[in-house]
Amino acid sequence: MTKRATQRPATFAKPAHWSNDPTPAPAAPVDDEELSPTRYGDWEKNGIAIDF
């Protein structure tokens, strides 16, 4: 069985850019089209739905 580290080494120094702040909540998606091709993966050309 592999032994796993449960603590950082005593010589570890936290980088200056690290913080303890929680990550921000994701922004709500902006979807101007009713059926977005990037959302559903289908594109329409001349009235025919095509899939890549």
C-alpha positions as CSV (number, residue, x, y, z in Angstrom):
1,M,0.0,0.0,0.0
2,T,1.3,3.4,-0.9
3,K,1.8,5.9,1.9
4,R,0.2,9.2,1.3
5,A,1.3,12.6,2.5
6,T,-1.2,14.2,4.9
7,Q,0.8,17.3,5.8
8,R,3.0,19.7,4.0
9,P,6.8,19.6,4.7
10,A,7.9,21.9,7.5
11,T,10.1,23.8,5.0
12,F,7.1,24.6,2.8
13,A,6.5,28.4,2.3
14,K,3.2,29.5,0.9
15,P,3.7,31.6,-2.3
16,A,2.7,35.3,-2.1
17,H,-0.1,35.0,-4.7
18,W,-2.0,32.2,-2.7
19,S,-5.0,33.3,-0.7
20,N,-7.5,31.7,1.6
21,D,-10.4,33.5,0.0
22,P,-13.1,31.2,-1.5
23,T,-13.4,31.0,-5.2
24,P,-16.0,33.3,-6.8
25,A,-19.4,31.9,-7.9
26,P,-19.6,31.3,-11.7
27,A,-21.4,33.9,-13.7
28,A,-24.8,33.1,-15.2
29,P,-24.5,32.0,-18.9
30,V,-25.5,34.5,-21.5
31,D,-27.4,32.9,-24.3
32,D,-29.0,35.3,-26.7
33,E,-30.2,32.6,-29.1
34,E,-33.1,30.3,-28.2
35,L,-31.3,27.2,-29.5
36,S,-27.6,27.9,-29.4
37,P,-25.5,25.7,-31.6
38,T,-22.6,25.8,-29.2
39,R,-24.9,24.6,-26.5
40,Y,-26.6,21.7,-28.4
41,G,-24.0,20.9,-31.0
42,D,-26.4,21.3,-33.9
43,W,-26.1,23.9,-36.6
44,E,-28.8,24.9,-39.1
45,K,-28.0,25.6,-42.8
46,N,-30.9,26.3,-45.2
47,G,-33.4,25.0,-42.8
48,I,-31.6,21.6,-42.3
49,A,-30.0,20.8,-39.0
50,I,-26.4,19.5,-39.4
51,D,-24.2,17.9,-36.8
52,F,-20.4,17.8,-36.9
